[in-house]
Amino acid sequence: MSSRAQRVGVLGAGQLALMLAQAAQPLGVEVICAGAAGDCAGRVAPLVEVDLEDRVAVQAFADTVDVVTIESENISANVLGGLPLFPNARAIGIAQERLAEKRFFHECGIDTAPFAPIDKLEDFTAAFAITGLPAILKTRRLGYDGKGQVRLTSVADAEAAWSEVGGAPSILEGVVPFTSEVSLLASRNRHGDTVYYPLIQNFHRDGILRTSLVPCNAPEVPGLQARAETYVARLLERLDYIGTLAVEFFLAGHRLIANEMAPRVHNSGHWTIEGAQTSQFSNHLRAILDMPLGSTASRPMAMLNCIGTMPPAHETESFRQLSRHDYGKQPRAGRKVGHLTFPRDAVADIEFWRHRLEESC
Ligand code: AMP
């Protein structure tokens, strides 16, 4: 039997691939990333330049590793066939298409915002009857961080919204009057063993995640964690899912309403690096390599995203409870360039940095 380290190939080489590579080291696992020259994961892992639209090139990359995984669901379905891929192509396909995703939630008995497909301007009339107003038009594909989304407050907004999304196949969704946004992360291995992290409360601005808190600050809703786990278990089982899955929910009163799922490690779980016994990255690798999963026992944490620019190291270094993650990306408006993690009892530090990052990002 060969004693060489198991090799995981990641399609994509951004910060999620970078943190997967960091988690791989203590497991004795090798992570190799497929991406473009200069992508940030290349700082910590071998980076192979691969055109992720080129089926032959992706297959050639996959031939050099034991298993393949992804760091973004927005990857062409036509390169995924025939790869030793975890999670599987069906799970990725559903998560990358909002209409299929919403229908799948319903098949699993999980509530969503009211929605209707929009393929042409004339579809709005019937759609408004389902969604009511206000509503949000979202492109079915390639939407992330609030991109490809337009809010409508009156029927007269339809034409402008439709032109703003360039007439791309879309869905219209009713706006959910949520009290908070939460996400549940789970990891499932090839034996079907599953672990869940505590529910995370998320705060977005301009469609981009800014802050994640664990445990949730939301008003106590009895049985919420168990209900979320039941929902996510249904998704995992029906998809025969292997790896880490993130599901984002709106909490409206006591109702838990699914918004979307990400078939990968997720920004709202970055606090698990310092705050959980086993991080989401480690459990993703364990799951796809058929290792026993690690404990998700967690302590209260806060995670703040650095959007656009990273605060200089000399400003963060005197905060002894702060863990700084600089992805090494070029500054750019709206771009996730790093994050800061704190134990929740560092209340003054969290508030200081929340304001500081809000001013600068
Ligand atoms: P998404 O790209 O679907 O995750 O949307 C980005 C953010 O927009 C969400 O995290 C919410 O803050 C907001 N949002 C999206 N869809 C809805 C909805 N149906 N009702 C209310 N807010 C929404």
Boltz pocket constraint, residues with backbone or C-beta under 6 A from the ligand:
constraints:
  - pocket:
      binder: B
      contacts: [[A, 113], [A, 136], [A, 143], [A, 144], [A, 145], [A, 146], [A, 147], [A, 173], [A, 174], [A, 175], [A, 176], [A, 177], [A, 178], [A, 181], [A, 204], [A, 207], [A, 208], [A, 248], [A, 259], [A, 260]]
      max_distance: 6.0
